[in-house]
Amino acid sequence: MRGHIEKRSKDSYSCRVALGKDANGKYKFHSETVRGTKKDAEKHLSEMYSQQDKGTFIKPTKTTLSAYLERWLTDYVKSTLGPRTYEGYESIIRCHLIPDLGHIPLMQLKPQHLQKYYAKQLAGIRQDRKDVLTQTTVSHHHTCLHRALKMAVRLGLLVSNPADAVTPPRPQHTEMQTMHEDDLQVFLATAKPTPYYTMFYTFLFTGMRRSELLALRWSDVDLLMCQISVTQTLHHLRGGNLVFRPPKTAKGRRSISLSPSLTFVLKEHKEKQMLERIMVGKTLKENDLVFATPEGKPLLPDTISHAWAKMVKRAGLNHFRLHDARHTHASLLLKQGAHPKIVQERLGHATISTTLDLYSHVTPGLQAAAANRFDEVLSRKIEALVKNN
């Protein structure tokens, strides 16, 4: 027998379906209560049969979204993703998602719950919080929740992902600032007498990320072949721990060619660092960090960002973030005619489309230059052809 209906009270029925046999050969059943008429119960039983036939039937559980997200953090995020990603997801889940949505049973979570949640966050409507979150922050909440619910579908806890059916707010992109050639020269001249000169020079001449540069070892620098190998990143966690991690993507692990001037600056920096180590009774080793304290300890990421901000202000320039050094490097390369594929490889973008999307502001100038070159070449040939005829 596949299933049947039993009357429980005046206006409720029990719909019972067989789930197959257990290890002892006995049938297992699942029952659901339907309030209404017998016709309503028959319709519900038919839907259960249909789900079984399609392989989408899931036995309801009492697991709440809160319990599932806590388990997802522990079993998946902590063991498979980076520590900074874990910290970000943990903060979103425990400070926002659980207080607002955690009480809802996982299987009863609907798209309208999520859409209402996003609207509330953007409006700042919550008893313990009066600030309004930005579209970018709420977009991060959606990304976290979508990823968690996608895993629930894979585990067979949900038939479909409710987050697929909502429209999350679009992230707001911070306006990109790039230095001109004159700005770059003024900035480096200001930084020259400081301990950060070589680091900032390397930022601007390679386009490396802060986490990549702070994790750079002398074993990753080939001053003879003029190359840097990006093999690891450095992250400062909330508890104060510093952790080294491999790059997030395969494209992030890359080689970057050094310009002659940067090679010279790094050689001078290495010689100076060797003398500093001797002064503290140590020797410089190949696996030592390129940018570190005189004792060889890692530099804190926020310390570098603050030093950059002070240097920009001292140089009398507009507000340029440290990350804008990366944008400056890419923009100047493209303006000088470098192929976008080369820029993608130097920056470590996963795809060339990312590079083109980020630096589309440079494209009009490149297109105009290309059109002029095209015209110069062909116009001469056309004029010669006209004269000969």
Number of C-alpha atoms within 10 A of each C-alpha: 6 10 16 14 18 14 15 12 9 9 11 17 23 21 22 18 20 16 15 11 11 9 6 6 8 9 12 11 13 13 18 16 16 21 14 12 13 17 10 14 23 17 13 16 22 14 13 20 17 13 14 15 10 9 10 14 18 14 13 15 11 11 15 18 21 21 15 17 24 15 12 17 18 13 11 13 18 17 11 10 12 16 19 15 13 18 16 13 22 20 13 19 22 15 11 18 22 18 13 18 18 20 15 17 17 23 20 16 19 15 16 13 16 22 17 11 19 22 14 15 22 16 14 16 15 14 6 8 11 11 12 13 17 17 18 16 17 22 19 19 22 23 14 19 20 16 14 20 23 17 15 20 14 12 10 13 20 22 16 16 20 21 23 12 13 16 13 20 18 13 13 11 8 7 7 14 15 22 20 11 10 8 16 18 12 14 22 19 13 16 22 13 9 11 12 17 18 19 20 21 20 19 21 22 21 23 22 23 18 21 18 21 23 24 25 23 21 18 14 20 21 14 16 7 10 15 16 21 18 24 17 20 21 22 21 17 12 10 6 9 8 15 14 15 16 16 19 13 10 11 17 22 17 15 18 19 16 20 12 10 11 19 21 14 15 19 13 13 17 16 11 11 21 16 15 18 17 13 12 10 9 14 16 19 13 12 11 18 21 25 23 17 15 16 16 18 11 17 17 17 16 11 9 17 15 13 15 19 15 11 20 22 13 12 17 12 14 12 12 18 17 20 18 19 26 20 22 23 21 27 22 17 16 18 14 9 11 13 11 17 15 15 21 19 19 20 23 24 17 15 12 16 13 12 19 16 10 14 16 13 12 15 15 10 13 16 11 11 14 13 11 11 12 11 12 11 10 11 12 11 11 11 10 11 10 9 7 7 5
